[in-house]
């Protein structure tokens, strides 16, 4: 009998070969679609700004369009599909489109605030299993949660719906944004996830709204404090240290983007625009005027060819493996993807100090 470790190692090698093939052949393995940017919550930090309050008639595409897109991306090789928003459950056709994506063989993850999940949604996920339903938790108490969301009763609805999913054996994960409003409840939220046997992740990277409004940045906490909250998760600290040690010293590249955007991943926004990722507004293709493959093999091909401008420093900094800096996200804050965002740099420095302390111990 083959030892279990050998089976696991063989599986990892197979996945690695598949990933290499996807990169070499530029297969759009991982995609995300935002069928709406609308949301019924009023979260203080949301980067979508006024888009949350737009009507469906403001450019959102209809069911037939999204059915066609789902078929096209499945045929192009998409395996992992994220359905996000806004709040995707605001779409009356969510169940139909989710089911189609799953039935086409894609592993579907749903990002939701959880407050709109009802019995029909639970039945849907029970019958057609998602890879993950990831619910954003904004606080461990109703007071803090609703201070963030601005909607009375949203805390109780979120927790009750998480419990309803778990009662049916549906895979759920929890996450939160680190905000000045909820920083003192991060530990309690982590405990809530642990008590339910759920994954939990936190994110400190707040960005300006897509319309340029910088109001979300007012809810940041100091980078040192944010990283201290991150690294209370000792597994995350050890994994971060291992990842950094493996990648530090890699030869710097002159390419601006070094991620998998437009290589193996893509995003489609509510207006039907194919983009390299959620944060990028260049290299776009209108899927109302042509097929997914036309856009993937046409407008998106030059995205990774962009080179850095003189004076750009992030591409050769070892902390680039820790700060999670993305040129597109930095551009939202600084006005140029070729300039570093100071807060992200501070996050990288704080993570580097945390790793150094771990290694010293």
Number of C-alpha atoms within 10 A of each C-alpha: 3 6 7 9 9 10 11 11 11 12 12 12 12 12 12 12 12 13 15 12 12 16 16 11 11 18 19 24 22 22 23 23 24 22 29 26 24 25 20 16 20 16 20 18 22 21 21 21 22 14 17 20 15 14 12 16 8 10 12 19 17 16 16 9 13 19 15 13 20 22 15 15 23 20 13 15 16 24 20 20 26 20 25 20 25 24 24 24 26 18 17 10 14 16 15 13 19 22 17 17 22 21 11 15 12 22 18 22 22 22 22 22 29 23 22 17 19 16 12 10 16 20 13 16 22 15 11 17 19 20 19 17 24 22 22 20 23 29 26 20 15 15 13 18 24 20 18 21 21 15 14 14 14 18 23 15 17 22 16 15 20 24 15 16 23 16 10 12 12 21 18 23 20 23 21 19 21 26 26 14 17 21 18 15 18 22 14 13 23 21 15 15 18 13 9 13 12 18 14 21 17 19 13 22 19 23 24 23 20 17 12 13 16 17 15 19 20 14 17 20 18 12 20 17 14 22 25 13 17 20 16 13 14 11 10 13 18 16 12 19 19 12 13 19 12 11 12 14 11 11 10 12 12 15 14 21 19 14 11 16 21 26 23 21 23 24 22 25 21 21 18 23 19 27 27 27 21 17 16 17 13 13 18 19 22 18 19 14 11 10 16 24 16 14 20 24 12 13 19 22 15 11 20 17 11 11 13 19 13 7 8 14 13 21 21 14 13 18 22 20 18 21 21 14 21 20 24 21 23 22 19 21 24 16 13 14 20 22 18 21 22 12 21 23 19 17 24 23 19 21 26 21 14 20 21 12 10 13 10 7 6
